[in-house]
Amino acid sequence: MIFGKPWAASASALVLSLVLTGCGGSSAVERGDVDFEQYTAEQIFERAEYDLAQKDPDLAATVFAEVERLYPYSEWAKRAVIMQAFAFHQAKDYENSRAAAQRFIDFYPTDEDAAYAQYLLALSYYDQIDEVGRDQGLTFQALQSLREVIERYPDSEYARSSVLKFDLAFDHLASKEMEIGRYYLKRDHFTAAINRFRVVVEDFQTTSHTAEALHRLVEAYLSLGLVNEAQTAGAILGHNFQSTEWYEDSYALLTGQGLQLQAKGDNWLRQIYRQMLQGRWL
């Protein structure tokens, strides 16, 4: 693999860097002033590595592209494609990083670095999660791409990191549902709030937000006078989350109105309670 290699420029790369940058010593290269055809694929590749070491990933990506352009069928071209993806990612140019990574996967699906390309593709979505506000499209894309790494390359060094990131991205989606649900709850839009908290309970049961979602359901259902649903949500809390503050709050809220934390009625929470007792929930 090519990724364990230190970003130390070789002697030939240093000489080439002086030729390409000119006497001024600037790392910026005017593309029109450089005749890359004078150099071998290896020399151009080493120059791109040097640019990465100098923390100029945009320039590095451009130079790696020259390897692919001039020597498209060489082993260096294959390396250059994956390194373009890496360089673009370093530059936070996620769209081009994703495109280069996908190109590597399409052209070299059995290569040992295909797992890394898939991982970079997933990262191009994952690293933007905090930037997307309430539009969760990129989060779903990150989950799908991380799953690809986990399922297609389970023995790779990137699988474990992908599992951790998958869990964090999954938790992020639940967090967004909770955020919107709280917004509705504070404004007494109880039905809209319940719909959001229900998504967390049904679809994001393994995240850290489930206990709070159940407590918020207790609050919302009591506000609507739907006692059976509120008691059932409390019963689930008591069964699975008795050590949490959310159970304590729901217990105080329900018992304060003379109600018990027990499954009652025929509703969607009662169904979850039955599944939970049978070991099919959480």
C-alpha angles and dihedrals in degrees: 000000000000100000102078090063115111116243091243113135117233121232092259091051091052092051091047091049090058091050093049099043096043129217094311092075093225118148090218113101124199103221093211092056095056124081100201090180088078091068136067122247090252093052092050091047091051090049090054089050089052090053089052090051088052089055095247101126095162091059091042091055090051092051093046087054089058090059090054092045098048100033104028097161099043129105087242090059090056090051091045093057094057091042090053088057090050094046093048089050091051087052090050089241091139098170094057091041089055092048093051093046092050091048090054091050091049095048100036108025094155097045118118089241094055088094090056091048090053089048092051090049090054091047090053086067099032096054091057097053095102091050099058102074110200095342100100098181093109091048091056090047090051091051092050093048094045089051088054090057092047096047101036098038106027093152096048124107088245097059096079093049089047091054091053093047091046090056091048093049090047090051089049091058091050090049091055091051089051092048092054092042092054089049091056093042093054089053093049093248089140101168092051090047092050091053090057096045090047090058089055093049095045103034106024102039095139095056128096092251101068097091093052091046090056092049091049088051089055089053095046096045092048089051089055093045093245096141099170093056092046093050092048092051087051091050091055089050090051092051099047109016107032093135094057131096088237091064091049092051093048091046091053092045095050100039089045086065093045093258130133129225098245138123110262138166130011108288141122093273091053088056090052090048091055092048090048092054089050091054096250097113124068 
